[in-house]
Amino acid sequence: MVALEVALQGTAGRLASDDTPVVDAIATLRDLAGEHTDLLAKTAGTLLGGYLGSPMANPKNLAAAHLLVLASNGAHHDVLVTEADQVWRNAGGAAYSLR
């Protein structure tokens, strides 16, 4: 599963940085995740937590997380929030939080 999370993170980052239409980016991420929609949410949480922990160092994480949330169709919101909160805490808990 870790390999899939890494692939999702890298792919979302690439898609957020290039000129791929959002509809195509969502389809690409859904195809990559397959039945693992929970990993779309978890990976979005990882990226969002990194952004919240250090927004100036990780500005592209927000756009990549957005694509992953769209690809997950908003499912597994609890997984996203838990992961984002954990990553944010590990980053030192900057001024931003989801809670």
Residue frames as qw, qx, qy, qz and C-alpha x, y, z in Angstrom:
[[0.000, 0.884, 0.468, 0.000, 0.00, 0.00, 0.00],
 [0.335, -0.724, 0.087, 0.597, 2.87, 2.39, 0.70],
 [0.360, -0.041, 0.588, 0.723, 3.98, 2.15, -2.94],
 [0.102, 0.660, 0.652, 0.359, 0.49, 3.12, -4.08],
 [0.232, -0.892, -0.261, 0.288, 0.43, 6.09, -1.69],
 [0.385, -0.490, 0.331, 0.708, 3.79, 7.26, -3.03],
 [0.272, 0.247, 0.686, 0.628, 2.54, 6.86, -6.60],
 [0.026, -0.818, -0.564, -0.106, -0.65, 8.79, -5.81],
 [0.319, -0.810, -0.062, 0.489, 1.32, 11.56, -4.13],
 [0.364, -0.297, 0.484, 0.738, 3.76, 11.90, -7.02],
 [0.192, 0.427, 0.723, 0.508, 1.07, 11.70, -9.66],
 [0.100, -0.875, -0.466, 0.081, -1.16, 14.25, -7.91],
 [0.336, -0.700, 0.112, 0.620, 1.80, 16.60, -7.56],
 [0.311, -0.055, 0.615, 0.723, 2.67, 16.27, -11.23],
 [0.087, 0.606, 0.711, 0.347, -0.93, 16.71, -12.35],
 [0.193, -0.878, -0.328, 0.289, -1.34, 19.78, -10.12],
 [0.341, -0.603, 0.262, 0.672, 1.78, 21.32, -11.67],
 [0.228, 0.002, 0.669, 0.708, 1.10, 20.78, -15.34],
 [0.360, 0.142, -0.138, -0.912, -1.72, 21.79, -17.63],
 [0.124, -0.197, -0.963, -0.136, -3.74, 18.59, -17.31],
 [0.453, -0.401, -0.235, -0.761, -7.47, 19.38, -17.27],
 [0.402, -0.310, 0.622, -0.596, -9.01, 18.68, -13.85],
 [0.895, 0.093, 0.078, -0.430, -11.39, 16.06, -15.27],
 [0.789, 0.405, -0.456, 0.076, -8.48, 14.15, -16.77],
 [0.090, 0.494, -0.692, 0.518, -6.43, 14.48, -13.57],
 [0.656, -0.202, 0.440, -0.580, -9.29, 13.06, -11.51],
 [0.938, 0.225, -0.115, -0.238, -9.69, 10.13, -13.92],
 [0.551, 0.509, -0.605, 0.266, -5.96, 9.42, -13.79],
 [0.162, -0.407, 0.683, -0.584, -5.93, 9.38, -9.98],
 [0.809, -0.047, 0.275, -0.518, -9.04, 7.19, -9.80],
 [0.873, 0.350, -0.329, -0.082, -7.54, 4.72, -12.26],
 [0.339, 0.502, -0.683, 0.409, -4.31, 4.59, -10.27],
 [0.368, -0.303, 0.610, -0.632, -6.12, 4.08, -6.94],
 [0.375, -0.102, -0.887, -0.250, -8.52, 1.47, -8.27],
 [0.563, -0.567, -0.568, -0.196, -10.68, 0.21, -5.42],
 [0.558, -0.288, -0.425, 0.652, -8.52, 1.95, -2.80],
 [0.010, -0.801, -0.242, -0.548, -10.52, 5.17, -2.48],
 [0.619, -0.762, -0.121, 0.147, -9.45, 5.35, 1.16],
 [0.687, -0.187, 0.147, 0.687, -5.87, 5.86, -0.05],
 [0.224, 0.629, 0.279, 0.690, -6.97, 8.84, -2.13],
 [0.396, -0.861, -0.157, -0.277, -8.26, 10.43, 1.08],
 [0.777, -0.523, 0.018, 0.351, -5.25, 9.36, 3.16],
 [0.614, 0.146, 0.200, 0.750, -2.81, 10.72, 0.60],
 [0.005, 0.769, 0.234, 0.594, -4.77, 13.97, 0.42],
 [0.600, -0.793, -0.105, -0.031, -4.51, 14.16, 4.21],
 [0.778, -0.230, 0.086, 0.578, -0.76, 13.59, 4.08],
 [0.399, 0.402, 0.229, 0.792, -0.30, 16.41, 1.58],
 [0.234, -0.817, -0.242, -0.468, -2.70, 18.74, 3.39],
 [0.717, -0.662, -0.095, 0.197, -1.01, 18.11, 6.73],
 [0.677, -0.036, 0.130, 0.724, 2.36, 18.90, 5.17],
 [0.150, 0.615, 0.258, 0.730, 0.95, 22.10, 3.74],
 [0.455, -0.825, -0.204, -0.265, -0.60, 23.15, 7.05],
 [0.787, -0.474, -0.039, 0.392, 2.63, 22.35, 8.87],
 [0.385, -0.444, 0.284, 0.758, 4.74, 24.46, 6.55],
 [0.525, 0.737, 0.392, -0.163, 2.70, 26.33, 3.93],
 [0.178, 0.880, -0.321, -0.302, 5.61, 28.30, 2.50],
 [0.242, -0.451, 0.832, 0.216, 7.71, 25.15, 2.04],
 [0.273, 0.164, 0.938, 0.137, 4.90, 23.05, 0.55],
 [0.362, 0.358, 0.070, -0.858, 2.64, 25.34, -1.51],
 [0.453, 0.181, -0.671, -0.559, 1.95, 22.78, -4.26],
 [0.039, -0.086, -0.966, 0.241, 0.69, 20.25, -1.71],
 [0.366, 0.356, 0.442, -0.738, -2.59, 22.14, -1.44],
 [0.557, 0.411, -0.332, -0.641, -3.36, 21.83, -5.16],
 [0.350, 0.191, -0.910, -0.116, -2.35, 18.15, -5.20],
 [0.115, 0.163, 0.843, -0.500, -4.51, 17.44, -2.12],
 [0.485, 0.370, 0.132, -0.781, -7.42, 19.17, -3.83],
 [0.543, 0.307, -0.626, -0.468, -7.17, 16.84, -6.83],
 [0.220, 0.045, -0.960, 0.166, -7.05, 13.80, -4.54],
 [0.284, 0.259, 0.615, -0.689, -10.15, 14.97, -2.64],
 [0.576, 0.383, -0.164, -0.704, -11.99, 15.46, -5.92],
 [0.454, 0.255, -0.821, -0.234, -10.87, 12.00, -7.08],
 [0.070, -0.073, -0.924, 0.369, -12.13, 10.45, -3.84],
 [0.302, -0.511, -0.555, -0.583, -15.48, 12.17, -4.35],
 [0.344, -0.575, 0.249, -0.699, -15.32, 13.34, -0.73],
 [0.901, -0.254, -0.331, -0.117, -15.36, 9.78, 0.62],
 [0.803, -0.175, -0.345, 0.454, -13.41, 8.79, 3.73],
 [0.015, -0.860, 0.064, -0.506, -13.40, 12.32, 5.14],
 [0.723, -0.675, 0.134, -0.063, -12.47, 10.91, 8.56],
 [0.883, -0.005, 0.131, 0.451, -9.34, 9.28, 7.10],
 [0.407, 0.669, 0.049, 0.621, -8.31, 12.56, 5.49],
 [0.303, -0.855, 0.089, -0.411, -8.74, 14.59, 8.68],
 [0.855, -0.489, 0.140, 0.101, -6.96, 12.03, 10.87],
 [0.811, 0.171, 0.130, 0.544, -3.99, 11.80, 8.51],
 [0.233, 0.760, 0.025, 0.606, -3.75, 15.57, 7.99],
 [0.506, -0.818, 0.092, -0.258, -3.85, 16.15, 11.74],
 [0.897, -0.317, 0.148, 0.269, -1.13, 13.55, 12.38],
 [0.670, 0.374, 0.110, 0.632, 1.19, 14.94, 9.70],
 [0.038, -0.852, -0.020, -0.522, 0.54, 18.49, 10.91],
 [0.685, -0.716, 0.121, -0.063, 1.44, 17.49, 14.49],
 [0.881, -0.087, 0.169, 0.432, 4.58, 15.71, 13.30],
 [0.468, 0.592, 0.106, 0.647, 5.56, 18.87, 11.42],
 [0.306, -0.028, -0.391, 0.867, 5.50, 20.80, 14.67],
 [0.054, -0.722, -0.674, 0.146, 1.91, 22.04, 14.58],
 [0.204, 0.158, 0.135, 0.957, 2.20, 25.38, 12.83],
 [0.218, 0.147, 0.296, -0.918, -0.44, 28.05, 13.24],
 [0.603, 0.082, -0.366, -0.704, -2.92, 26.23, 10.99],
 [0.228, -0.041, 0.944, -0.236, -5.11, 23.29, 11.93],
 [0.342, -0.223, -0.717, -0.565, -8.13, 21.34, 10.73],
 [0.439, -0.513, -0.726, 0.129, -9.61, 21.23, 14.23]]
